[in-house]
Amino acid sequence: MNWSGSWATLHTRFRRWAENGTFERMLREAQAQADADGEVDWLVSVDTTKIHHACDALGRPLGSTVTGGNTNDCTQFTDVMAAIWVPCIGPGRPRVRPLPRLG
């Protein structure tokens, strides 16, 4: 990918994509594809920053909440887990929990 161009053009495009949901759609598509390929490992960990993440075992984000800097992760656990939303490719509702393990 060629990123040549003025910084102002790149900055404007970044802001536009952030505001119009392009980055969110890109993340959802990547999540859906990874899940369809069986690559989402549902061993969840929660990050300890102002942005509270639920990630799969490989560190890929599944859901997040944003709070003030002095908010403890343990107070956000329920909200972060409720924010997990992995769309599926094709018809069907998004997954919000792992599939049951067989055997």
Chimera marker file (.cmm) of the C-alpha trace (Angstrom):
<marker_set name="trace">
<marker id="1" x="0.000" y="0.000" z="0.000" r="1" g="1" b="0" radius="0.5"/>
<marker id="2" x="1.392" y="3.366" z="-0.978" r="1" g="1" b="0" radius="0.5"/>
<marker id="3" x="1.001" y="5.920" z="1.812" r="1" g="1" b="0" radius="0.5"/>
<marker id="4" x="2.546" y="8.797" z="-0.094" r="1" g="1" b="0" radius="0.5"/>
<marker id="5" x="0.772" y="12.118" z="0.152" r="1" g="1" b="0" radius="0.5"/>
<marker id="6" x="0.588" y="15.039" z="2.475" r="1" g="1" b="0" radius="0.5"/>
<marker id="7" x="0.133" y="14.503" z="6.197" r="1" g="1" b="0" radius="0.5"/>
<marker id="8" x="-2.947" y="16.734" z="6.049" r="1" g="1" b="0" radius="0.5"/>
<marker id="9" x="-4.630" y="14.429" z="3.533" r="1" g="1" b="0" radius="0.5"/>
<marker id="10" x="-3.866" y="11.373" z="5.651" r="1" g="1" b="0" radius="0.5"/>
<marker id="11" x="-5.046" y="13.139" z="8.804" r="1" g="1" b="0" radius="0.5"/>
<marker id="12" x="-8.303" y="14.191" z="7.133" r="1" g="1" b="0" radius="0.5"/>
<marker id="13" x="-8.936" y="10.652" z="5.864" r="1" g="1" b="0" radius="0.5"/>
<marker id="14" x="-8.152" y="9.133" z="9.275" r="1" g="1" b="0" radius="0.5"/>
<marker id="15" x="-10.603" y="11.501" z="11.008" r="1" g="1" b="0" radius="0.5"/>
<marker id="16" x="-13.289" y="10.860" z="8.396" r="1" g="1" b="0" radius="0.5"/>
<marker id="17" x="-12.930" y="7.086" z="8.741" r="1" g="1" b="0" radius="0.5"/>
<marker id="18" x="-12.969" y="7.335" z="12.538" r="1" g="1" b="0" radius="0.5"/>
<marker id="19" x="-16.127" y="9.456" z="12.474" r="1" g="1" b="0" radius="0.5"/>
<marker id="20" x="-18.066" y="7.532" z="9.820" r="1" g="1" b="0" radius="0.5"/>
<marker id="21" x="-17.451" y="4.081" z="11.336" r="1" g="1" b="0" radius="0.5"/>
<marker id="22" x="-15.046" y="2.738" z="8.705" r="1" g="1" b="0" radius="0.5"/>
<marker id="23" x="-12.599" y="1.462" z="11.338" r="1" g="1" b="0" radius="0.5"/>
<marker id="24" x="-15.436" y="-0.185" z="13.281" r="1" g="1" b="0" radius="0.5"/>
<marker id="25" x="-16.688" y="-1.919" z="10.114" r="1" g="1" b="0" radius="0.5"/>
<marker id="26" x="-13.144" y="-3.083" z="9.296" r="1" g="1" b="0" radius="0.5"/>
<marker id="27" x="-12.758" y="-4.550" z="12.798" r="1" g="1" b="0" radius="0.5"/>
<marker id="28" x="-16.146" y="-6.316" z="12.607" r="1" g="1" b="0" radius="0.5"/>
<marker id="29" x="-15.319" y="-7.799" z="9.201" r="1" g="1" b="0" radius="0.5"/>
<marker id="30" x="-11.934" y="-9.043" z="10.442" r="1" g="1" b="0" radius="0.5"/>
<marker id="31" x="-13.618" y="-10.562" z="13.518" r="1" g="1" b="0" radius="0.5"/>
<marker id="32" x="-16.304" y="-12.242" z="11.409" r="1" g="1" b="0" radius="0.5"/>
<marker id="33" x="-13.737" y="-13.706" z="9.028" r="1" g="1" b="0" radius="0.5"/>
<marker id="34" x="-11.515" y="-14.945" z="11.874" r="1" g="1" b="0" radius="0.5"/>
<marker id="35" x="-14.512" y="-16.546" z="13.586" r="1" g="1" b="0" radius="0.5"/>
<marker id="36" x="-15.715" y="-18.165" z="10.330" r="1" g="1" b="0" radius="0.5"/>
<marker id="37" x="-12.219" y="-19.606" z="9.889" r="1" g="1" b="0" radius="0.5"/>
<marker id="38" x="-12.262" y="-20.959" z="13.470" r="1" g="1" b="0" radius="0.5"/>
<marker id="39" x="-9.448" y="-18.629" z="14.505" r="1" g="1" b="0" radius="0.5"/>
<marker id="40" x="-11.091" y="-16.823" z="17.425" r="1" g="1" b="0" radius="0.5"/>
<marker id="41" x="-9.802" y="-18.396" z="20.636" r="1" g="1" b="0" radius="0.5"/>
<marker id="42" x="-12.396" y="-17.621" z="23.275" r="1" g="1" b="0" radius="0.5"/>
<marker id="43" x="-9.975" y="-17.617" z="26.213" r="1" g="1" b="0" radius="0.5"/>
<marker id="44" x="-10.711" y="-14.031" z="27.231" r="1" g="1" b="0" radius="0.5"/>
<marker id="45" x="-8.400" y="-11.605" z="29.003" r="1" g="1" b="0" radius="0.5"/>
<marker id="46" x="-9.213" y="-8.075" z="30.148" r="1" g="1" b="0" radius="0.5"/>
<marker id="47" x="-6.680" y="-5.257" z="29.644" r="1" g="1" b="0" radius="0.5"/>
<marker id="48" x="-5.838" y="-2.832" z="32.485" r="1" g="1" b="0" radius="0.5"/>
<marker id="49" x="-6.054" y="0.605" z="30.889" r="1" g="1" b="0" radius="0.5"/>
<marker id="50" x="-8.649" y="3.336" z="30.464" r="1" g="1" b="0" radius="0.5"/>
<marker id="51" x="-9.880" y="1.263" z="27.557" r="1" g="1" b="0" radius="0.5"/>
<marker id="52" x="-11.127" y="-2.009" z="29.002" r="1" g="1" b="0" radius="0.5"/>
<marker id="53" x="-10.776" y="-4.814" z="26.425" r="1" g="1" b="0" radius="0.5"/>
<marker id="54" x="-11.938" y="-8.371" z="26.220" r="1" g="1" b="0" radius="0.5"/>
<marker id="55" x="-9.525" y="-10.178" z="23.893" r="1" g="1" b="0" radius="0.5"/>
<marker id="56" x="-9.185" y="-13.711" z="22.619" r="1" g="1" b="0" radius="0.5"/>
<marker id="57" x="-6.156" y="-15.797" z="23.578" r="1" g="1" b="0" radius="0.5"/>
<marker id="58" x="-4.121" y="-14.249" z="20.746" r="1" g="1" b="0" radius="0.5"/>
<marker id="59" x="-4.830" y="-10.676" z="21.914" r="1" g="1" b="0" radius="0.5"/>
<marker id="60" x="-7.408" y="-9.842" z="19.225" r="1" g="1" b="0" radius="0.5"/>
<marker id="61" x="-10.181" y="-7.549" z="20.550" r="1" g="1" b="0" radius="0.5"/>
<marker id="62" x="-13.685" y="-8.964" z="20.992" r="1" g="1" b="0" radius="0.5"/>
<marker id="63" x="-15.287" y="-6.125" z="22.969" r="1" g="1" b="0" radius="0.5"/>
<marker id="64" x="-14.376" y="-3.017" z="24.930" r="1" g="1" b="0" radius="0.5"/>
<marker id="65" x="-15.603" y="-0.190" z="27.123" r="1" g="1" b="0" radius="0.5"/>
<marker id="66" x="-14.018" y="3.181" z="27.814" r="1" g="1" b="0" radius="0.5"/>
<marker id="67" x="-13.940" y="4.803" z="31.255" r="1" g="1" b="0" radius="0.5"/>
<marker id="68" x="-12.029" y="7.413" z="33.213" r="1" g="1" b="0" radius="0.5"/>
<marker id="69" x="-8.428" y="6.625" z="34.053" r="1" g="1" b="0" radius="0.5"/>
<marker id="70" x="-9.108" y="5.802" z="37.692" r="1" g="1" b="0" radius="0.5"/>
<marker id="71" x="-11.746" y="3.113" z="37.016" r="1" g="1" b="0" radius="0.5"/>
<marker id="72" x="-10.725" y="-0.356" z="38.132" r="1" g="1" b="0" radius="0.5"/>
<marker id="73" x="-11.023" y="-3.215" z="35.622" r="1" g="1" b="0" radius="0.5"/>
<marker id="74" x="-12.949" y="-5.387" z="38.044" r="1" g="1" b="0" radius="0.5"/>
<marker id="75" x="-15.805" y="-2.841" z="38.070" r="1" g="1" b="0" radius="0.5"/>
<marker id="76" x="-16.014" y="-3.043" z="34.267" r="1" g="1" b="0" radius="0.5"/>
<marker id="77" x="-15.852" y="-6.824" z="33.854" r="1" g="1" b="0" radius="0.5"/>
<marker id="78" x="-19.603" y="-7.320" z="33.341" r="1" g="1" b="0" radius="0.5"/>
<marker id="79" x="-19.850" y="-4.419" z="30.865" r="1" g="1" b="0" radius="0.5"/>
<marker id="80" x="-16.802" y="-5.601" z="28.908" r="1" g="1" b="0" radius="0.5"/>
<marker id="81" x="-18.129" y="-9.141" z="28.665" r="1" g="1" b="0" radius="0.5"/>
<marker id="82" x="-21.527" y="-7.793" z="27.550" r="1" g="1" b="0" radius="0.5"/>
<marker id="83" x="-19.755" y="-5.793" z="24.810" r="1" g="1" b="0" radius="0.5"/>
<marker id="84" x="-18.440" y="-8.945" z="23.092" r="1" g="1" b="0" radius="0.5"/>
<marker id="85" x="-20.114" y="-9.063" z="19.702" r="1" g="1" b="0" radius="0.5"/>
<marker id="86" x="-18.564" y="-11.097" z="16.864" r="1" g="1" b="0" radius="0.5"/>
<marker id="87" x="-20.599" y="-10.931" z="13.646" r="1" g="1" b="0" radius="0.5"/>
<marker id="88" x="-20.976" y="-14.029" z="11.525" r="1" g="1" b="0" radius="0.5"/>
<marker id="89" x="-20.501" y="-14.243" z="7.792" r="1" g="1" b="0" radius="0.5"/>
<marker id="90" x="-23.848" y="-14.798" z="6.112" r="1" g="1" b="0" radius="0.5"/>
<marker id="91" x="-27.153" y="-15.120" z="7.942" r="1" g="1" b="0" radius="0.5"/>
<marker id="92" x="-27.333" y="-15.493" z="11.675" r="1" g="1" b="0" radius="0.5"/>
<marker id="93" x="-26.963" y="-13.483" z="14.813" r="1" g="1" b="0" radius="0.5"/>
<marker id="94" x="-23.575" y="-12.306" z="16.106" r="1" g="1" b="0" radius="0.5"/>
<marker id="95" x="-21.834" y="-14.559" z="18.589" r="1" g="1" b="0" radius="0.5"/>
<marker id="96" x="-21.504" y="-13.272" z="22.129" r="1" g="1" b="0" radius="0.5"/>
<marker id="97" x="-20.020" y="-16.415" z="23.670" r="1" g="1" b="0" radius="0.5"/>
<marker id="98" x="-17.961" y="-19.407" z="22.539" r="1" g="1" b="0" radius="0.5"/>
<marker id="99" x="-19.504" y="-22.490" z="21.029" r="1" g="1" b="0" radius="0.5"/>
<marker id="100" x="-19.765" y="-25.437" z="23.442" r="1" g="1" b="0" radius="0.5"/>
<marker id="101" x="-16.818" y="-27.817" z="23.272" r="1" g="1" b="0" radius="0.5"/>
<marker id="102" x="-17.656" y="-31.321" z="22.113" r="1" g="1" b="0" radius="0.5"/>
<marker id="103" x="-16.073" y="-34.306" z="23.774" r="1" g="1" b="0" radius="0.5"/>
<link id1="1" id2="2" r="1" g="1" b="0" radius="0.2"/>
<link id1="2" id2="3" r="1" g="1" b="0" radius="0.2"/>
<link id1="3" id2="4" r="1" g="1" b="0" radius="0.2"/>
<link id1="4" id2="5" r="1" g="1" b="0" radius="0.2"/>
<link id1="5" id2="6" r="1" g="1" b="0" radius="0.2"/>
<link id1="6" id2="7" r="1" g="1" b="0" radius="0.2"/>
<link id1="7" id2="8" r="1" g="1" b="0" radius="0.2"/>
<link id1="8" id2="9" r="1" g="1" b="0" radius="0.2"/>
<link id1="9" id2="10" r="1" g="1" b="0" radius="0.2"/>
<link id1="10" id2="11" r="1" g="1" b="0" radius="0.2"/>
<link id1="11" id2="12" r="1" g="1" b="0" radius="0.2"/>
<link id1="12" id2="13" r="1" g="1" b="0" radius="0.2"/>
<link id1="13" id2="14" r="1" g="1" b="0" radius="0.2"/>
<link id1="14" id2="15" r="1" g="1" b="0" radius="0.2"/>
<link id1="15" id2="16" r="1" g="1" b="0" radius="0.2"/>
<link id1="16" id2="17" r="1" g="1" b="0" radius="0.2"/>
<link id1="17" id2="18" r="1" g="1" b="0" radius="0.2"/>
<link id1="18" id2="19" r="1" g="1" b="0" radius="0.2"/>
<link id1="19" id2="20" r="1" g="1" b="0" radius="0.2"/>
<link id1="20" id2="21" r="1" g="1" b="0" radius="0.2"/>
<link id1="21" id2="22" r="1" g="1" b="0" radius="0.2"/>
<link id1="22" id2="23" r="1" g="1" b="0" radius="0.2"/>
<link id1="23" id2="24" r="1" g="1" b="0" radius="0.2"/>
<link id1="24" id2="25" r="1" g="1" b="0" radius="0.2"/>
<link id1="25" id2="26" r="1" g="1" b="0" radius="0.2"/>
<link id1="26" id2="27" r="1" g="1" b="0" radius="0.2"/>
<link id1="27" id2="28" r="1" g="1" b="0" radius="0.2"/>
<link id1="28" id2="29" r="1" g="1" b="0" radius="0.2"/>
<link id1="29" id2="30" r="1" g="1" b="0" radius="0.2"/>
<link id1="30" id2="31" r="1" g="1" b="0" radius="0.2"/>
<link id1="31" id2="32" r="1" g="1" b="0" radius="0.2"/>
<link id1="32" id2="33" r="1" g="1" b="0" radius="0.2"/>
<link id1="33" id2="34" r="1" g="1" b="0" radius="0.2"/>
<link id1="34" id2="35" r="1" g="1" b="0" radius="0.2"/>
<link id1="35" id2="36" r="1" g="1" b="0" radius="0.2"/>
<link id1="36" id2="37" r="1" g="1" b="0" radius="0.2"/>
<link id1="37" id2="38" r="1" g="1" b="0" radius="0.2"/>
<link id1="38" id2="39" r="1" g="1" b="0" radius="0.2"/>
<link id1="39" id2="40" r="1" g="1" b="0" radius="0.2"/>
<link id1="40" id2="41" r="1" g="1" b="0" radius="0.2"/>
<link id1="41" id2="42" r="1" g="1" b="0" radius="0.2"/>
<link id1="42" id2="43" r="1" g="1" b="0" radius="0.2"/>
<link id1="43" id2="44" r="1" g="1" b="0" radius="0.2"/>
<link id1="44" id2="45" r="1" g="1" b="0" radius="0.2"/>
<link id1="45" id2="46" r="1" g="1" b="0" radius="0.2"/>
<link id1="46" id2="47" r="1" g="1" b="0" radius="0.2"/>
<link id1="47" id2="48" r="1" g="1" b="0" radius="0.2"/>
<link id1="48" id2="49" r="1" g="1" b="0" radius="0.2"/>
<link id1="49" id2="50" r="1" g="1" b="0" radius="0.2"/>
<link id1="50" id2="51" r="1" g="1" b="0" radius="0.2"/>
<link id1="51" id2="52" r="1" g="1" b="0" radius="0.2"/>
<link id1="52" id2="53" r="1" g="1" b="0" radius="0.2"/>
<link id1="53" id2="54" r="1" g="1" b="0" radius="0.2"/>
<link id1="54" id2="55" r="1" g="1" b="0" radius="0.2"/>
<link id1="55" id2="56" r="1" g="1" b="0" radius="0.2"/>
<link id1="56" id2="57" r="1" g="1" b="0" radius="0.2"/>
<link id1="57" id2="58" r="1" g="1" b="0" radius="0.2"/>
<link id1="58" id2="59" r="1" g="1" b="0" radius="0.2"/>
<link id1="59" id2="60" r="1" g="1" b="0" radius="0.2"/>
<link id1="60" id2="61" r="1" g="1" b="0" radius="0.2"/>
<link id1="61" id2="62" r="1" g="1" b="0" radius="0.2"/>
<link id1="62" id2="63" r="1" g="1" b="0" radius="0.2"/>
<link id1="63" id2="64" r="1" g="1" b="0" radius="0.2"/>
<link id1="64" id2="65" r="1" g="1" b="0" radius="0.2"/>
<link id1="65" id2="66" r="1" g="1" b="0" radius="0.2"/>
<link id1="66" id2="67" r="1" g="1" b="0" radius="0.2"/>
<link id1="67" id2="68" r="1" g="1" b="0" radius="0.2"/>
<link id1="68" id2="69" r="1" g="1" b="0" radius="0.2"/>
<link id1="69" id2="70" r="1" g="1" b="0" radius="0.2"/>
<link id1="70" id2="71" r="1" g="1" b="0" radius="0.2"/>
<link id1="71" id2="72" r="1" g="1" b="0" radius="0.2"/>
<link id1="72" id2="73" r="1" g="1" b="0" radius="0.2"/>
<link id1="73" id2="74" r="1" g="1" b="0" radius="0.2"/>
<link id1="74" id2="75" r="1" g="1" b="0" radius="0.2"/>
<link id1="75" id2="76" r="1" g="1" b="0" radius="0.2"/>
<link id1="76" id2="77" r="1" g="1" b="0" radius="0.2"/>
<link id1="77" id2="78" r="1" g="1" b="0" radius="0.2"/>
<link id1="78" id2="79" r="1" g="1" b="0" radius="0.2"/>
<link id1="79" id2="80" r="1" g="1" b="0" radius="0.2"/>
<link id1="80" id2="81" r="1" g="1" b="0" radius="0.2"/>
<link id1="81" id2="82" r="1" g="1" b="0" radius="0.2"/>
<link id1="82" id2="83" r="1" g="1" b="0" radius="0.2"/>
<link id1="83" id2="84" r="1" g="1" b="0" radius="0.2"/>
<link id1="84" id2="85" r="1" g="1" b="0" radius="0.2"/>
<link id1="85" id2="86" r="1" g="1" b="0" radius="0.2"/>
<link id1="86" id2="87" r="1" g="1" b="0" radius="0.2"/>
<link id1="87" id2="88" r="1" g="1" b="0" radius="0.2"/>
<link id1="88" id2="89" r="1" g="1" b="0" radius="0.2"/>
<link id1="89" id2="90" r="1" g="1" b="0" radius="0.2"/>
<link id1="90" id2="91" r="1" g="1" b="0" radius="0.2"/>
<link id1="91" id2="92" r="1" g="1" b="0" radius="0.2"/>
<link id1="92" id2="93" r="1" g="1" b="0" radius="0.2"/>
<link id1="93" id2="94" r="1" g="1" b="0" radius="0.2"/>
<link id1="94" id2="95" r="1" g="1" b="0" radius="0.2"/>
<link id1="95" id2="96" r="1" g="1" b="0" radius="0.2"/>
<link id1="96" id2="97" r="1" g="1" b="0" radius="0.2"/>
<link id1="97" id2="98" r="1" g="1" b="0" radius="0.2"/>
<link id1="98" id2="99" r="1" g="1" b="0" radius="0.2"/>
<link id1="99" id2="100" r="1" g="1" b="0" radius="0.2"/>
<link id1="100" id2="101" r="1" g="1" b="0" radius="0.2"/>
<link id1="101" id2="102" r="1" g="1" b="0" radius="0.2"/>
<link id1="102" id2="103" r="1" g="1" b="0" radius="0.2"/>
</marker_set>
